[in-house]
Amino acid sequence: MMQLRYSQTSPYVRKVMMVAHEAGVADRIEISPTDVWAPDSPIVRDNPLAKIPTLLTEDGLVLFDSPVIAEYLDSLGGGRLFPAGGNARWKALRQQALADGICDASVLRLLESRRPESLRSADWADRQRRAVTRALDLLEREVPDLPSADAPTIGGIATLAALGYLDFRFGKEGWRQGRPGLANWFEAASGRDSFKRTAPPSE
Ligand SMILES: N[C@@H](CCC(=O)N[C@@H](CS)C(=O)NCC(=O)O)C(=O)O
C-alpha cells in the first residue's frame, strides 16, 4: 500500500486524490491524516517542508509536492491525465500551475485571517485576493482550452480542486459572478465521480 499524508480540507490533497480516483489507484492508498501545524507534527520526518500532500510509495519513495505526486499516480494508471507532448502538455501544466497558484494565494489569505488581529496585514491579504481575481479572469478567457468533462487532464482536475476550494473557503465571494463561461464549465466538470468523492467536510 502507498501512504498519503493527508488533510480533508487541503485543495492539493484533493487534487492528488482526484488523480488517484481517475487513475484507478485510490484503493492502493492508505490515508494518513496529518496535522502539519502541530508543533511535533510527524510530517517533518517525511517532508522537511512540512507540507501535505506527501506520498510514501510502495517502493519506499517519499514524494512531494502535489504536481509530482499527481504525475506519479497518473503514471500508475497509464498516464492519461498528462498529455504526452506538444502544446497540449504545456497548456495542461500551465492550467495546473494557475490552479495551484489560486490555492497558494487563497491559503495564504486564509492563514492571514487566522493570525492575531494585531499581526494581520490587510495589504498582504489584498495582494493575495487580487492575484486570485486576476487568475480567475484569465481562466474565464481561457475556458475554451479547459478539458471537457469526459476527457479530463491534470489541468482540468487542478482547476476543479481550486474552484472547489474557493467554494469551500470563500463561497460568499461568488467567483462565478461575471464569469459565466467558467461557471458553466465547472457545473459540467464537477459532475465527475472523482470530484464528488473527494469533497471537503461541510462547515
Ligand atoms: N506546493 C505545495 C503546496 C502544499 C501546501 O501548501 N499544503 C498546505 C496544506 S493546504 C500545507 O501543508 N501547509 C503547511 C505549511 O505551509 O507549513 C503542493 O502543491 O503540494
The ligand as an SDF file (V2000), in Angstrom:
LIG
                    3D

 20 19  0  0  0  0  0  0  0  0999 V2000
    3.1240   23.4630   -3.4250 N   0  0  0  0  0  0  0  0  0  0  0  0
    2.6040   22.5220   -2.4670 C   0  0  0  0  0  0  0  0  0  0  0  0
    1.6470   23.2340   -1.5160 C   0  0  0  0  0  0  0  0  0  0  0  0
    1.1350   22.3350   -0.4150 C   0  0  0  0  0  0  0  0  0  0  0  0
    0.6180   23.1310    0.7800 C   0  0  0  0  0  0  0  0  0  0  0  0
    0.8570   24.3430    0.9150 O   0  0  0  0  0  0  0  0  0  0  0  0
   -0.1180   22.4460    1.6500 N   0  0  0  0  0  0  0  0  0  0  0  0
   -0.5910   23.0890    2.8600 C   0  0  0  0  0  0  0  0  0  0  0  0
   -1.9040   22.4860    3.3120 C   0  0  0  0  0  0  0  0  0  0  0  0
   -3.2420   23.0170    2.2780 S   0  0  0  0  0  0  0  0  0  0  0  0
    0.4230   22.8460    3.9610 C   0  0  0  0  0  0  0  0  0  0  0  0
    0.8050   21.7260    4.1910 O   0  0  0  0  0  0  0  0  0  0  0  0
    0.8720   23.9120    4.6300 N   0  0  0  0  0  0  0  0  0  0  0  0
    1.7980   23.8340    5.7190 C   0  0  0  0  0  0  0  0  0  0  0  0
    2.8630   24.8850    5.6440 C   0  0  0  0  0  0  0  0  0  0  0  0
    2.8730   25.6530    4.6470 O   0  0  0  0  0  0  0  0  0  0  0  0
    3.6900   24.9570    6.5580 O   0  0  0  0  0  0  0  0  0  0  0  0
    1.9070   21.3880   -3.2080 C   0  0  0  0  0  0  0  0  0  0  0  0
    1.4850   21.6000   -4.3460 O   0  0  0  0  0  0  0  0  0  0  0  0
    1.8190   20.2780   -2.6710 O   0  0  0  0  0  0  0  0  0  0  0  0
  1  2  1  0
  2  3  1  0
  2 18  1  0
  3  4  1  0
  4  5  1  0
  5  6  2  0
  5  7  1  0
  7  8  1  0
  8  9  1  0
  8 11  1  0
  9 10  1  0
 11 12  2  0
 11 13  1  0
 13 14  1  0
 14 15  1  0
 15 16  2  0
 15 17  1  0
 18 19  2  0
 18 20  1  0
M  END
$$$$
